[in-house]
Amino acid sequence: MAKKRKRETNGENIIRIGDKVISLEGYLTKKPRAETTAPEPKKDATDSTADSHKEAHPPKPAPTIRPTGDPQYFAARQALPLWSRQEDIRRILREKDILLLVGETGSGKSTQVPQFLYKEKWCQRRTVRVKNGDRMEEVGVGGMIAVTQPRRVAATTLAHRVSKETGTPLNGDRRGGDKGGPSVKGLVGYSVRFDHRVPPGTRIKYLTEGMLLQELLRDPYLRKYSAIVVDEIHERSVDVDLLAGFLKQIITGDKAGRGGVPLKVIIMSATANVETIQRFFSDVHTDGDSATSPSPEPKPSPSMGYLQIEGRQFPVEITYAPQPVPDVQQELLKTVFKIHTKEPLSDKHGRRDILAFLSGQEEIEAAQKLIEEYALTLDPSLPKVKVFPLFGQLSMEAQHEAFQPVKGGFTRKVVLATNIAETSVTVPGVRYVIDCGKAKVKQFRARLGMESLLAKPISKSSAIQRAGRAGREGPGKCFRLYTKETYETLKPADLPEILRTDLVNSILTMKARGIQDVMKFPLMDPPEQEAVEKALLQLNVLGALSRDGKITDIGRQMVQFPLTPPLARVLIAAADPKYDCLLEVIDIISCITAGEDIFLQLRTEEEREEVADYRNELFRREGDLMTYLTTMQLYTAENSDRVKWCKDRKIHIRNMKQALNIRKQLRGLCVKQGMMEQPPPDPQPYTPVSPQRAEAILKCFLRGFALKTAVLAPDNSYVTSYGKHVVAIHPASILHGRKKEAIMYLEYVFTQKNYAKKVSAIQANWITEALEEGL
Ligand SMILES: Nc1ncnc2c1ncn2[C@@H]1O[C@H](COP(=O)(O)OP(=O)(O)OP(=O)(O)O)[C@@H](O)[C@H]1O
C-alpha cells in the first residue's frame, strides 16, 4: 500500500470504491453540513400483534417425557414452561427451517431448546458430496447446534449450567455421562474470546455472536452445524444483525455448499420485535453476490414457524419509586440496606441475594465503595454483605466470581452489574433486582467521526429483561428506581446498534465474507448510505479495500485480529520492517483496549501529590500512547509486587491484568501469523524507548488514525483535519493544556464538549504522509 495513488481531478476530490463514487470533500477540506439523527425504532418490542401469528397448532397436553442427564436437575427442568412444549418445538423444526420462539424470561429457552433438539434425526452429522472447484468431494455436514449469546459471560455460564444438567463434563474428559449409563464424551462446549472449551463429541456449543461471525469467515456454509440458535435477538447488536443476514443468505441459498443439507435457525427472545424478524426472514433479498439480480417482489417465507410460550416459572413483584429519585446512588444504597435489614437471607427456594443494575464501571465502583463502607456500620447481629462488581471489562475470572455462592453462610451477596447481566444470565441466589433505569449507550456520528458514550434511560425491553433476573430460582422482587410514569415514557426497544455505530468493522466483515455490494446485504435495519460510504472510504484509507471495493490481503489479515480495523491496521504496519515495532505496539494496544483508562482519575490535590513522583516516571512528552507503553514496560519488568506497584501509581489493577491477557493473546496471534518470533518471557529489563523509535511507533499509529488528527490553529485551538471541527484535549490526557504543532487522537468523544482522548503529539507533515500512503 506504500505506493501513492492519484486522486481523480475532475474539479473535485473523489475516489471510486467498487461501484461507489465517494467525495473526499470534508476529509481534507471543510464542507459544512447539518447533522442528522438516526431514526427511531419502528415497532414496540412487546408488540401485542404477535398473538395473531401464534403457531396454528393448539398446544398439546404435556407429555410425560423423562429428562435425560443428571437427575438432580429433573424436577427443576420439568417445571419450566418450555418443558411441556418440547414436542411442538421438535415438530415445527421437522417441518420448517426457521423457528421464532418467544417465551418469557426464565422460561427455559437458552438451556432447554438445544437439549430438546440434538437427538433429532435432522441434527445428526451426515456425509455428503459437495463441489470443490472442478471436482466433487465428500464432507461431513451438521451434527452440532450453535447457541449464540450477546456476551461472553452468558455463553460460559449457560454452558456450565447445561453441562451440569446433561451430566457431561465441559473439560472433555470421559468421566461424565448419564448416571449409570455408558460413559460419554463431552456434550456441551463453549467458545468465547480468551477461552474455548469444546470437548470431543460436543453437540451443543454456546458462543458469542462475534465468535460465530469469525467461524463464518473460515466456514461460509457453517458445515459443522445442523442448527444455529440465535438467542436474545432483541439486543440487536451489530454482530447479531450481521449474523441474521448471513443466516438468511444460507437458508435462502441453494444449499449446494452444504451438500443439500438444510441449516435450521431458531431465533429466541423474551422481548423480540416479532414483526421485524418475521418480515426480515419472509422477504428474500438478493445479496448482490449471487448470479441473480434483485427481485422486485418479496418471495414467500422460506418456511418459518412461530411459537409463543406463555408463563414464567416464578412471579416477580415490581415496585416503582413513588416520586422521581434525585440521587440514584443514595437511593440504591437505601434500597440495598432496606432489603438487607428487612428481608430474610434465604427461604425454601434457596438464597435471597441482590442484583443491582447501574449504568457503567465508574458508577459500579462508586456504589461498591458506598455499600462496603455502610455495611461496616451495621449491627453485628445482621448478616454480612459481600459486593461483587460485574461489567464487561472485568476478566472472565472476576466476572465468574459473581456467579459463585458467597462464602460464609451468614452473608448476603450484592452483585452490581451493567447491562452485561441483563439478558440470558441466571445469577445464582438472586431474588431481588434493583434497576437504576439507565445504561451507557454508544452513539457514533458518522459525519463527525465522533462517538459519545452517555448514560441514557433504558428501554422497556431492557426493564423487562432486568426484572426477569429476579424470578429464576424462586419468586422475586424488582425495585425500579424510577416512577411508573417514567416507565411508561420509555422507548419500547433500543435503537439497533447498527444505526448508531461506526460501520467500519461490520463492512470489513461483510467484505471478508465475499459480499461485494454491501448496500444489498440483507439487514433488518439498513444503515444510511452516507454512513456506509464513510466506512468504505475509511477502509480504503486503511488499505483494507482496493479502489475497486475488493478486500485486499491486508484487509484479510486485519479480520484475523479481535481489534477494530484501525487498530488491526496499526498492528500490521508495526510488523512492516519499515517500522519494526510490533512488541511496543502490542503493549500500547493492550493498554488501550483493556477497559476504562488504566490510570485512575486523581480527584484531590492530595492524591495528585501522592502519586506525582511515581507517575512522572511513566509520563512521556510524546503523549498518552508512549506513556501507556512505558507503563506496560515497567509493569512487566516489575517482578516483586505488581499490586503494590499499581497502587503506588494509582493504576487500575484489574484493567492492567486484563491488558496482560490481551497482550498475551495478540502476541500469540502475531506469532501464529508469522509476523514475529516468539518473544522472550517476562520480566525483561526496562529500556526507555528512544525518540526515533517513538517516532516510528507514532507513525505506525497514523496508519490507522490519519483521519483522527488535528492541527494547531493561529488562535491556539486544535482544528481537526477531517471536517475542520474544533476539538479540545481531554483533561485526562497528559497533553491537556499543551500546545503542539499537531495531534493524533484515538478517540473523539462528546460528553460536555468535543474532546480528543488518547492523544499524541505529532508533526503536521506526518498526516499527509500517512494519508498519501493510504490513498
Ligand atoms: N447458571 C444457572 N444457575 C442456576 N439456575 C439456572 C442457571 N441457568 C439457568 N438456570 C435455571 O434455568 C431456568 C431457565 O433458564 P434459561 O436461561 O433457559 O431461561 P430463558 O428462557 O432463556 O431466560 P432468558 O430469556 O431470561 O434468557 C432459570 O430460570 C433458572 O431457574
The ligand as a MOL file (V3000), in Angstrom:
LIG
                    3D

  0  0  0     0  0            999 V3000
M  V30 BEGIN CTAB
M  V30 COUNTS 31 33 0 0 0
M  V30 BEGIN ATOM
M  V30 1 N -26.4450 -20.8990 35.9390 0
M  V30 2 C -27.6140 -21.2390 36.4790 0
M  V30 3 N -27.6980 -21.4980 37.7890 0
M  V30 4 C -28.8690 -21.8300 38.3610 0
M  V30 5 N -30.0260 -21.9530 37.6850 0
M  V30 6 C -30.0030 -21.7350 36.3720 0
M  V30 7 C -28.7990 -21.3600 35.7000 0
M  V30 8 N -29.0900 -21.1930 34.4080 0
M  V30 9 C -30.4040 -21.4390 34.2770 0
M  V30 10 N -30.9550 -21.7770 35.4490 0
M  V30 11 C -32.3650 -22.1150 35.7120 0
M  V30 12 O -32.9770 -22.4340 34.4630 0
M  V30 13 C -34.0640 -21.5560 34.2280 0
M  V30 14 C -34.2030 -21.3240 32.7430 0
M  V30 15 O -33.0810 -20.5780 32.2870 0
M  V30 16 P -32.9240 -20.1940 30.7660 0
M  V30 17 O -31.6960 -19.3730 30.6900 0
M  V30 18 O -33.0020 -21.4110 29.9400 0
M  V30 19 O -34.2260 -19.3110 30.5180 0
M  V30 20 P -34.5450 -18.3160 29.3080 0
M  V30 21 O -35.9480 -18.5580 28.9130 0
M  V30 22 O -33.5040 -18.4770 28.2670 0
M  V30 23 O -34.4280 -16.9320 30.0090 0
M  V30 24 P -33.9730 -15.5040 29.4170 0
M  V30 25 O -34.9260 -15.1270 28.3430 0
M  V30 26 O -34.0880 -14.6320 30.6110 0
M  V30 27 O -32.5780 -15.6750 28.9520 0
M  V30 28 C -33.7590 -20.3170 35.0560 0
M  V30 29 O -34.9260 -19.6100 35.3740 0
M  V30 30 C -33.1190 -20.9220 36.2760 0
M  V30 31 O -34.1180 -21.4160 37.1410 0
M  V30 END ATOM
M  V30 BEGIN BOND
M  V30 1 1 1 2
M  V30 2 1 2 3
M  V30 3 2 2 7
M  V30 4 2 3 4
M  V30 5 1 4 5
M  V30 6 2 5 6
M  V30 7 1 6 7
M  V30 8 1 6 10
M  V30 9 1 7 8
M  V30 10 2 8 9
M  V30 11 1 9 10
M  V30 12 1 10 11
M  V30 13 1 11 12
M  V30 14 1 11 30
M  V30 15 1 12 13
M  V30 16 1 13 14
M  V30 17 1 13 28
M  V30 18 1 14 15
M  V30 19 1 15 16
M  V30 20 2 16 17
M  V30 21 1 16 18
M  V30 22 1 16 19
M  V30 23 1 19 20
M  V30 24 2 20 21
M  V30 25 1 20 22
M  V30 26 1 20 23
M  V30 27 1 23 24
M  V30 28 2 24 25
M  V30 29 1 24 26
M  V30 30 1 24 27
M  V30 31 1 28 29
M  V30 32 1 28 30
M  V30 33 1 30 31
M  V30 END BOND
M  V30 END CTAB
M  END
